[in-house]
Structure formats: C-alpha cells, structure tokens
Amino acid sequence: MLVLSRKETQRIRLGDSIVVTIVKISGDKVRVGIEAPAEVLVLRDELEARGEAAPAAVVSASRVPLAAPAALAPLERSA
C-alpha cells in the first residue's frame, strides 16, 4: 500500500483517467473528490462489504458531477 500525505486542494493521479483531490480537511474528517470515467465503479468500502449498493444506484450516483472549490486549479498535462 502506498501512503501519501496531502494538503487541501492537492491531487493524486491514478493512471491516465482518475484524479483524487483532497477537497477539505476539517478536524478528523477529510472530503475527497474523485474524477473518474463513468465506467469506473467508485464505491465506499463499507457499502461494498455490506452489499448495500445496487448496481443501478451506483451507476447513477457515480455520474453526479462534483462541484470543485474555485481554489482548485485545473491539472496541467505534460506532453
């Protein structure tokens, strides 16, 4: 397992198409934004473990756009 320290607004890129952004840190809670293609299943671990998420609900929930804070700059891609 790779463990990284990040501050608010910092991002982590996973492959070519997934970006994880630390949106907000407040006390012991961290808000994480995940940008991923629609075909990538993004599911909280505790929901998968309990079998609570129906595939249709997961697909519709994963397509809801996340509002990013204005402070987040777009990622620059190197050629």
C-alpha positions in Angstrom: 0.0 0.0 0.0 1.3 3.4 -0.9 0.6 6.1 1.8 0.8 9.7 0.9 0.3 13.0 2.8 -1.7 15.7 1.0 -3.0 19.1 1.9 -6.3 20.7 0.9 -6.6 21.2 -2.9 -3.7 18.8 -3.6 -4.3 16.0 -6.1 -3.2 12.4 -6.8 -3.4 11.0 -10.3 -4.1 7.3 -10.7 -3.2 6.2 -14.2 -4.4 8.4 -17.1 -8.0 8.9 -16.2 -8.5 9.0 -12.4 -7.8 12.0 -10.2 -8.3 12.1 -6.4 -8.5 15.6 -4.9 -8.4 16.5 -1.2 -11.3 18.9 -1.2 -11.5 19.8 2.5 -9.9 18.8 5.8 -11.9 19.5 8.9 -10.9 18.0 12.2 -10.8 14.2 11.8 -12.8 14.3 8.5 -11.4 14.5 5.0 -13.5 15.3 1.9 -12.2 13.6 -1.1 -13.3 14.3 -4.7 -12.8 11.6 -7.3 -12.8 12.3 -11.0 -13.1 9.0 -13.0 -14.7 7.8 -16.2 -18.3 6.7 -15.9 -17.3 3.0 -16.5 -15.1 3.0 -13.3 -17.0 1.9 -10.2 -16.3 4.2 -7.3 -17.8 2.8 -4.1 -17.2 3.3 -0.4 -15.6 0.2 1.1 -18.2 -0.2 3.8 -21.1 -0.3 1.3 -19.4 -3.0 -0.7 -18.7 -5.0 2.4 -22.3 -4.9 3.4 -23.6 -5.5 -0.1 -25.9 -2.4 0.2 -25.2 -0.7 -3.1 -27.4 -1.8 -6.0 -25.6 -1.6 -9.4 -28.2 0.9 -10.8 -27.8 3.2 -7.8 -24.0 3.1 -8.0 -24.0 3.9 -11.7 -26.4 6.9 -11.3 -24.5 8.1 -8.2 -21.2 7.9 -9.9 -22.3 10.2 -12.7 -23.3 13.1 -10.4 -20.8 15.9 -11.1 -18.8 17.1 -8.1 -18.6 20.9 -7.5 -15.0 21.7 -7.1 -13.9 24.7 -5.0 -12.7 27.7 -7.0 -9.3 27.4 -5.4 -8.6 24.2 -7.3 -6.5 24.8 -10.4 -7.0 22.5 -13.4 -4.4 19.8 -13.8 -1.7 20.5 -16.4 -0.8 17.6 -18.6 2.7 17.2 -19.8 3.2 16.2 -23.4 
